[in-house]
C-alpha cells in the first residue's frame, strides 16, 4: 500500500544557467526566393553605358583635368559605377546595393541637372553660361544634364523598391557637395589669375564675386540640396512599391479531404 502524497510539496527551484530565449528576426531571403530581373538589369546597363559614353566624349573634347573637375562629370562617373553594379545584381538575383549609396548617386545627378537648367543654361540667371555648347559638346551636355538624370529617376521610381531611403541619410549625402566646394575653391587658388575656367561655375567665382558672396551662394545651395534630399526621402516612402516578390515557404496546400 502506497503512502499518501502530501498536498504541501515545496516548489522546485529553477535550474540555474539556462539561457533566455529571444526571438530572432528571420532575413527576408530565408522566406522570399531571390528573383532575377533581366529587364531591370538591361535598363541599368544601358543607362551606365550612355553615361560612360558621354563622360568619355567630354574627356576627348576638352582638357581631362578640367573635365574631371566638374561636378556633373564626377556625379556621372559615380552613377555609371552604381548602375553597372546594380545591373549585375539584378541579373544574378543578388541583394541590391545599400540605399545610402544608390540614393546619393541619384541625388547628385539630379542636383547637377537642376543647377545646369536653373542657373547655367537659364538666360535669366545671373550665372548663365555666356556661350552655350555647340556640336558634339552640346550632345554630351544634353545627355549628362537631361537624359541621364531622367533615366536615374525612372530607375528609382519604377525599378527600385520603395521605402529604402531614410532621413538620417540626407545630411551625410551633403558631405560630397561640401568636399566639392572645398576642392573648387582650392583649385581656383592654385590656378593663376586670368586663366580661362579658373572657376568652373559662375556662382563659385571668387575672383568676380568675392568669398563672402560665394560662401553665401554655397550656403543657399546647400540648404536647397538638403531640402531636395528630404523631398526624395519623403517621396520614397509615399510612392507605390514597384518591386514585389511572392513569398515562398516551401509548403503547398493540398485539396480538402472529405
Secondary structure, DSSP 8 states (H G I E B T S, - for coil): ------S--------TT----------HHHHS-----HHHHHHHHHHHHHHHHHHHHHHHHS-HHHHHTSHHHHHHHHHHHHHHHHHHHHHTT-----HHHHHHHHHHHHHHHHHIIIIIS-TTSTT--SS---HHHHHHHHIIIIIHHHHHHHHHHHHS-SS---THHHHHHHHHHHHHHHHHHHHHHHS-TT-TTSSSSGGG-HHHHHHHHHHHHHHHHHHHHHHHHHHHHHHHHHS----------S--------
